[in-house]
Amino acid sequence: MALTTLASGLVLALGTPWGPARHRRVRTTFGLTLAATTATAFALRPDVHAALAAVTAGAPLPGTVDVPAGPFVSLAAYGFMTVISLLKPWGPTRRGGRPRRPSRRGEAAAPAARAR
């Protein structure tokens, strides 16, 4: 699921006129998604497998604090990324602040708006 989130975000950012580096919120969510995906793959998975092996063997959980900490941090990171994606709190980066060419729709609509 995390890899799908990372891949779809990259495809959507590359497929839009804004690109992946024009807004701070896009860069932040991409960086956090990359960090959460990496942490999930390398830090969370071994703890979950160790807990599963211990419970299967009938032993108590090896570290009761570590087991829920990983999913909680991932949930908090994805929740934060969802909030900043919806609220769009930060402005464009230096690269995103450049004036853009008007779209074809904007050029065609401008004379009609002036005629009124």
N, C-alpha and C positions, 0 to 999 in steps of 0.2 A: 504494500500500500504506500509506503514511504517513497519507494522508487518511482511508483506511478505519479505521485504528487510532484516529485522533482522533475520527471520527464515532461509531464503535462505543463507545468509552469514554464519550463524552458521553451517548449514548442509555442505556447501562447505568447510569451514575451518576444520571441523571434518573429512571430507571425503578425505582430501589430506594428503600426507606424511608430509607436513610442519606444519600442525596443527594450532590452533587458536592463539598460543602465541609465535611463533618462529620469527616473523617479527614485527617490531615496527609499520609499516604502517597498518598491519592487526589489531593489538591491538587498534590503533588510530581510524580506521574506525569503528570497532565494538563499541568502547566507544562512539564515536560521533553518531552512528546510535541509540544506546540505549538512549542517552540523547535526541536526536531529536524526537524519538518515544515517550518518556515519556513527553517531553514538548508539543508535539502535542496533546497527549491525555488529559493532565491535564491543560495546560495553553491556548492553542490556541482554542480548541473547545468551551469553554464557551464564549469567546469573539465573535466568529463567530455566535453562537446561539443568543447572545444578540443583535448583529448587525442585524441579520435576523429578530428577533422579532420586533426591532424598525422600520425597513424598511417596514415590513408587516403592522404595525400599522399606518404607514404614518408619523412617527416621524423622526427627523434627526438622523444620526448615533451617538451613545453615545460617542465614542472616536475616532475621525478620524485618529489619529496617531497610535493607538493600532491595528486597523483592518489590515492594510497592513504590520505592523511590524512582526507579527508572520510568515506569509508565506514568507516574505523576508529573515528572519533568517533561516528558514527551507531550503529554496532554496540555500542560501549561504553555509549552512552546507553540504547539499547533493552535491553541486557543488565542494566544497573542497574535500570531500571524493572521488568523481569521479576522480578528478585530481591526488590525491595521489595514487589511485588505478592504474591509467594508468602510471604514471611516476615512481612509486616505489622508492621514494627518500631515505628512511632510510634503514639501514642494519638490520641484525638479532639481536635479543635480546641475552642475555647471554645463555638462553636455546637453542636458534636457532643456536648459533655459534658452538655447538658440532659437531664433525665430524659424518657424517652419513654413514651407511653401503652402499656399492655400490649396485645398482640395478642388477637384473639378466641380463638385457640387457647390462649394463656396463661391467659386468664380461665376457659375451660372446663376446662382441665386442672388448675388449682389446687385446686378443691374435691375432685376425685377423688384427688389426691395426698394431701390431708389426711385423707381417710377411711381410708386404710390405716393 
